[in-house]
């Protein structure tokens, strides 16, 4: 929260080994703070002044211009002071009211059409000390009763949405490091005992009946405990373009972020023209979210335990609440053009999904269905050939969506759908022939096997019919389809199905041709 100059957007802990002990001067620390901006070809305007053991920078302006003058980011702050401590370290001091403004302008001619971010922090609540050696500086930061106010305003041409955020952290600590070499590397790691965040979002939206626009307002209050954030980025010097990050990845650009939380509680109130129309509460236990972008591609992993939410509103007859014991998700894919198939992974595990009595009273008022916790899961690996650099804006815009990927295969494992005492499991291994786009009306022809096992399916159908939740004729249609594609398996009320897709558009179910 404090690093207005060297890491406005860099937050936080568990970092690489510290540099060998050496002395740094105020000028060393200042030059090291500017290294990431210079690596991005930023224009820097500042006039540092030496006064005794202090180096004072009253104001700082940093300007990033996009390729071909297509826009710019203008960053301004109200300064920083570097004070040498006489032991080879330097204290980094910010004004009592540290201020920053960032403007994103999509054209250089019309500055009024800008997305504007303002940030204000009580700088005196932070203690920051820099140490290390020239070109490799570590900042140790201690937080005490930090308050930060942020405001994000969108231009009127895209709705004029206004977002205000207030962040309060009673205590915390962290480190922030910049290492200069062939790449400029930044890594940060912060830990907070507790953080409180209040967010207000206001925007005008079209009325459903076509009348005058409505003013909507969302107020969210969130309390988190045991928050830790780690961030690292490597920047190639002078060649990184926001318009072509694909080439940047080849040049060494990489980005990583991880955030963990011990517990979280949030409440959101939604207003329309001043009237509160609904309230949402969300609570969770431990959370772990990680993101990585590098030459290998993009990867996002997340895990949330003990998730619970409840929604009430004017148009809802009852409070609707759900609980989930654990949600795990994984996603990864290549983002640069490939000469051979790579892997795109999509995986989800949702365990212990429970609905409260309010939802069940609407779905099944007679209580006929079993109310055991539901589960959903799958692990899918797609073999894909990426035909264009996805982060090269010009290249991406020059091709149609259908020309981005070439799907070569699917490996599906651990399919699980478990609800109301019925259980579906399965797996699949399928290859796709991209030279045959006629057999399946423009889609690559599949060849492979899908295996499925359904337990308790007929019992569930009987229960739905008896409860009046499913008409008998519709249930009969479902049973007919199951009879066509499935055979009796081991165990009571168990069906199995082996679907084989063969060349020429032939499909067989359990050895019987169905297409």
ZAMARGU-4260 file (C-alpha; in steps of 0.2 Angstrom, whole numbers, plus 5000, padded with zeros to 4 digits):
<rodrens>
0) 5000/5000/5000 | 5015/5011/5003 | 5025/5009/4987 | 5018/5024/4977 | 5034/5026/4967
5) 5043/5009/4966 | 5027/4998/4967 | 5011/5006/4965 | 5003/4990/4959 | 5015/4978/4967
10) 5010/4971/4983 | 5019/4957/4993 | 5030/4942/5004 | 5039/4925/5004 | 5053/4931/4992
15) 5069/4926/4984 | 5085/4927/4995 | 5091/4944/5001 | 5106/4952/4992 | 5122/4952/5001
20) 5124/4966/5014 | 5131/4982/5007 | 5128/5000/5007 | 5115/5010/4997 | 5114/5028/4995
25) 5098/5038/4993 | 5102/5040/4974 | 5104/5021/4973 | 5087/5018/4980 | 5079/5032/4969
30) 5087/5025/4953 | 5082/5007/4958 | 5064/5012/4960 | 5064/5020/4943 | 5071/5005/4934
35) 5055/4996/4931 | 5048/5012/4923 | 5063/5014/4912 | 5062/4996/4907 | 5044/5000/4900
40) 5051/5015/4890 | 5042/5027/4902 | 5045/5046/4901 | 5049/5051/4919 | 5048/5069/4925
45) 5056/5073/4942 | 5068/5084/4950 | 5077/5076/4965 | 5085/5089/4977 | 5099/5084/4989
50) 5098/5092/5007 | 5111/5085/5019 | 5107/5066/5021 | 5091/5068/5012 | 5086/5066/4994
55) 5069/5075/4991 | 5058/5072/4976 | 5043/5084/4978 | 5033/5077/4963 | 5034/5063/4950
60) 5026/5061/4933 | 5028/5045/4923 | 5020/5044/4906 | 5018/5028/4896 | 5013/5030/4878
65) 5005/5015/4868 | 5011/5010/4851 | 5008/5021/4837 | 5000/5035/4849 | 4985/5024/4852
70) 4984/5030/4870 | 4994/5033/4886 | 4994/5031/4904 | 4999/5046/4915 | 5005/5043/4933
75) 5008/5057/4945 | 5012/5057/4964 | 5015/5070/4977 | 5033/5064/4980 | 5044/5054/4991
80) 5059/5058/5002 | 5075/5046/5004 | 5084/5048/5021 | 5101/5040/5023 | 5102/5032/5041
85) 5121/5031/5042 | 5122/5012/5042 | 5121/5009/5024 | 5101/5009/5024 | 5089/5022/5018
90) 5072/5026/5025 | 5059/5030/5012 | 5047/5043/5018 | 5030/5048/5011 | 5019/5063/5014
95) 5007/5062/5028 | 4994/5062/5014 | 5002/5052/5000 | 4993/5054/4984 | 4993/5046/4967
100) 4983/5048/4951 | 4983/5037/4935 | 4975/5042/4919 | 4972/5030/4905 | 4968/5039/4889
105) 4964/5029/4874 | 4968/5044/4862 | 4981/5057/4864 | 4970/5071/4857 | 4955/5070/4869
110) 4960/5069/4888 | 4943/5071/4894 | 4939/5053/4888 | 4950/5045/4902 | 4948/5031/4915
115) 4955/5039/4931 | 4961/5031/4946 | 4966/5041/4962 | 4974/5033/4977 | 4977/5041/4994
120) 4986/5034/5009 | 4991/5040/5026 | 5009/5039/5023 | 5015/5041/5041 | 5007/5025/5045
125) 5021/5016/5036 | 5039/5012/5040 | 5049/5008/5025 | 5068/5004/5025 | 5078/5001/5009
130) 5094/4990/5010 | 5105/4980/4999 | 5117/4986/4985 | 5115/4997/4970 | 5104/4988/4957
135) 5097/4976/4969 | 5087/4984/4983 | 5075/4977/4996 | 5062/4987/5005 | 5056/4981/5022
140) 5039/4988/5026 | 5029/4989/5042 | 5011/4994/5043 | 5001/5002/5057 | 4983/5007/5055
145) 4985/5010/5037 | 4970/5018/5028 | 4969/5019/5009 | 4956/5027/4998 | 4954/5023/4980
150) 4942/5030/4967 | 4940/5023/4949 | 4930/5034/4937 | 4926/5028/4919 | 4923/5040/4905
155) 4905/5045/4901 | 4906/5037/4884 | 4907/5019/4892 | 4894/5023/4906 | 4903/5034/4918
160) 4903/5021/4932 | 4911/5027/4948 | 4920/5015/4960 | 4925/5020/4977 | 4936/5008/4988
165) 4941/5011/5006 | 4954/4999/5013 | 4960/4998/5032 | 4973/4987/5039 | 4977/4987/5057
170) 4994/4979/5056 | 5005/4970/5043 | 5023/4969/5036 | 5031/4964/5020 | 5046/4966/5008
175) 5048/4973/4990 | 5063/4970/4980 | 5069/4977/4963 | 5084/4968/4954 | 5092/4975/4939
180) 5100/4964/4926 | 5096/4958/4908 | 5078/4959/4915 | 5071/4970/4928 | 5063/4959/4941
185) 5052/4964/4955 | 5045/4953/4969 | 5034/4958/4984 | 5026/4949/4998 | 5015/4956/5012
190) 5005/4949/5026 | 4991/4957/5035 | 4983/4951/5051 | 4966/4958/5046 | 4959/4969/5032
195) 4943/4978/5030 | 4937/4984/5013 | 4922/4994/5009 | 4917/4996/4990 | 4904/5007/4982
200) 4899/5006/4964 | 4888/5018/4956 | 4882/5018/4938 | 4867/5023/4927 | 4858/5008/4918
205) 4844/5007/4906 | 4827/5004/4913 | 4819/4987/4908 | 4803/4996/4903 | 4812/5009/4892
210) 4809/5023/4904 | 4822/5035/4911 | 4839/5027/4916 | 4840/5020/4933 | 4854/5024/4946
215) 4861/5008/4953 | 4872/5008/4969 | 4881/4992/4976 | 4889/4994/4993 | 4900/4980/4999
220) 4909/4978/5016 | 4922/4964/5017 | 4932/4958/5032 | 4947/4946/5029 | 4959/4938/5041
225) 4976/4931/5038 | 4978/4939/5021 | 4995/4936/5012 | 4999/4942/4994 | 5015/4937/4984
230) 5018/4946/4967 | 5033/4945/4955 | 5036/4951/4938 | 5051/4951/4926 | 5052/4965/4913
235) 5063/4965/4897 | 5072/4981/4895 | 5065/4993/4882 | 5055/4981/4871 | 5039/4977/4880
240) 5023/4983/4871 | 5006/4982/4880 | 4999/4979/4862 | 5010/4964/4859 | 5013/4955/4876
245) 5016/4939/4866 | 5032/4945/4860 | 5036/4951/4877 | 5034/4933/4884 | 5047/4927/4871
250) 5058/4941/4877 | 5057/4935/4895 | 5042/4944/4902 | 5033/4935/4916 | 5020/4938/4929
255) 5015/4929/4945 | 5002/4932/4959 | 4997/4922/4974 | 4984/4927/4987 | 4979/4917/5002
260) 4966/4921/5015 | 4962/4912/5032 | 4944/4918/5032 | 4933/4931/5023 | 4915/4938/5026
265) 4907/4950/5014 | 4890/4959/5013 | 4883/4967/4998 | 4868/4978/4997 | 4860/4983/4980
270) 4850/4999/4978 | 4840/5005/4963 | 4835/5024/4963 | 4839/5024/4982 | 4828/5009/4986
275) 4837/4993/4993 | 4831/4979/4982 | 4842/4964/4988 | 4856/4959/5000 | 4869/4946/4997
280) 4881/4939/5011 | 4896/4928/5007 | 4907/4919/5019 | 4922/4907/5017 | 4936/4899/5026
285) 4953/4897/5018 | 4956/4903/5001 | 4971/4901/4989 | 4972/4909/4972 | 4987/4909/4961
290) 4990/4916/4943 | 5005/4914/4932 | 5008/4921/4914 | 5025/4917/4906 | 5032/4909/4890
295) 5023/4892/4895 | 5006/4901/4894 | 4993/4907/4907 | 4988/4897/4922 | 4975/4900/4936
300) 4972/4889/4951 | 4960/4892/4965 | 4954/4883/4980 | 4940/4890/4992 | 4934/4880/5008
305) 4918/4882/5018 | 4909/4894/5006 | 4892/4900/5011 | 4881/4913/5003 | 4863/4920/5006
310) 4852/4931/4995 | 4837/4941/5000 | 4827/4953/4990 | 4811/4962/4986 | 4806/4950/4972
315) 4811/4934/4982 | 4798/4925/4992 | 4811/4917/5004 | 4830/4919/5008 | 4840/4908/4996
320) 4856/4901/5003 | 4869/4888/4998 | 4884/4881/5005 | 4899/4872/4997 | 4912/4862/5007
325) 4926/4865/4994 | 4928/4872/4977 | 4944/4869/4967 | 4947/4875/4950 | 4962/4874/4937
330) 4964/4882/4921 | 4980/4883/4909 | 4983/4886/4891 | 4996/4892/4879 | 4994/4910/4873
335) 5007/4911/4860 | 5006/4903/4842 | 5012/4885/4843 | 5019/4873/4829 | 5012/4858/4838
340) 4998/4854/4849 | 4999/4860/4867 | 4988/4857/4882 | 4973/4867/4888 | 4967/4861/4905
345) 4950/4864/4913 | 4947/4856/4929 | 4934/4858/4942 | 4929/4850/4959 | 4914/4856/4968
350) 4911/4846/4984 | 4897/4846/4997 | 4884/4858/4988 | 4869/4860/5000 | 4854/4870/4997
355) 4844/4878/5012 | 4826/4874/5016 | 4820/4890/5007 | 4827/4884/4990 | 4820/4866/4993
360) 4803/4873/4998 | 4802/4880/4980 | 4810/4866/4971 | 4802/4851/4981 | 4789/4857/4993
365) 4784/4839/4997 | 4801/4834/5002 | 4802/4819/4990 | 4819/4821/4984 | 4834/4816/4995
370) 4844/4831/5001 | 4861/4824/5002 | 4875/4836/4997 | 4878/4837/4978 | 4895/4836/4970
375) 4902/4840/4953 | 4919/4837/4945 | 4929/4834/4929 | 4947/4835/4923 | 4948/4839/4905
380) 4964/4841/4895 | 4962/4847/4877 | 4975/4845/4864 | 4975/4862/4855 | 4986/4871/4842
385) 4986/4889/4844 | 4986/4897/4827 | 4989/4916/4832 | 4998/4925/4846 | 4983/4929/4858
390) 4991/4944/4866 | 4996/4952/4850 | 4982/4964/4848 | 4984/4967/4829 | 4986/4949/4825
395) 4972/4944/4836 | 4960/4956/4827 | 4965/4951/4810 | 4958/4933/4811 | 4940/4926/4815
400) 4937/4917/4831 | 4936/4901/4822 | 4954/4903/4816 | 4962/4905/4833 | 4962/4887/4839
405) 4964/4870/4831 | 4956/4857/4842 | 4966/4840/4841 | 4960/4830/4855 | 4951/4828/4872
410) 4956/4818/4887 | 4942/4818/4900 | 4945/4811/4917 | 4936/4810/4934 | 4919/4816/4927
415) 4907/4816/4942 | 4889/4822/4944 | 4881/4818/4960 | 4864/4824/4965 | 4848/4818/4974
420) 4857/4801/4977 | 4860/4798/4958 | 4878/4797/4953 | 4885/4799/4935 | 4904/4795/4932
425) 4914/4794/4917 | 4929/4797/4906 | 4933/4800/4888 | 4947/4800/4875 | 4944/4808/4858
430) 4954/4814/4844 | 4947/4826/4831 | 4950/4826/4812 | 4952/4844/4806 | 4953/4838/4788
435) 4935/4832/4790 | 4923/4846/4792 | 4909/4839/4782 | 4903/4824/4792 | 4898/4834/4807
440) 4892/4851/4798 | 4908/4861/4800 | 4915/4853/4816 | 4931/4842/4816 | 4926/4824/4815
445) 4928/4815/4832 | 4936/4798/4834 | 4937/4789/4851 | 4928/4782/4866 | 4916/4789/4880
450) 4913/4778/4895 | 4899/4782/4907 | 4891/4774/4923 | 4874/4780/4930 | 4869/4774/4947
455) 4852/4778/4954 | 4845/4785/4938 | 4829/4776/4937 | 4826/4778/4956 | 4828/4797/4953
460) 4815/4797/4939 | 4803/4787/4949 | 4804/4799/4963 | 4802/4815/4952 | 4787/4807/4944
465) 4779/4802/4961 | 4782/4820/4968 | 4774/4828/4952 | 4790/4836/4947 | 4791/4827/4931
470) 4777/4822/4919 | 4776/4803/4916 | 4778/4805/4897 | 4794/4815/4899 | 4801/4802/4911
475) 4796/4789/4898 | 4806/4798/4885 | 4821/4799/4896 | 4820/4780/4900 | 4819/4777/4881
480) 4835/4786/4878 | 4844/4777/4892 | 4838/4761/4885 | 4846/4766/4868 | 4863/4771/4874
485) 4865/4761/4890 | 4865/4743/4896 | 4862/4736/4914 | 4878/4736/4924 | 4884/4728/4940
490) 4874/4732/4955 | 4856/4738/4958 | 4849/4752/4947 | 4866/4754/4938 | 4868/4758/4919
495) 4884/4758/4909 | 4887/4765/4892 | 4902/4764/4880 | 4900/4777/4866 | 4912/4774/4851
500) 4914/4787/4838 | 4922/4780/4822 | 4928/4786/4805 | 4915/4791/4793 | 4903/4798/4806
505) 4899/4780/4813 | 4893/4780/4831 | 4891/4764/4841 | 4883/4763/4859 | 4888/4747/4868
510) 4892/4739/4851 | 4876/4744/4843 | 4876/4756/4829 | 4866/4772/4832 | 4873/4783/4818
</rodrens>
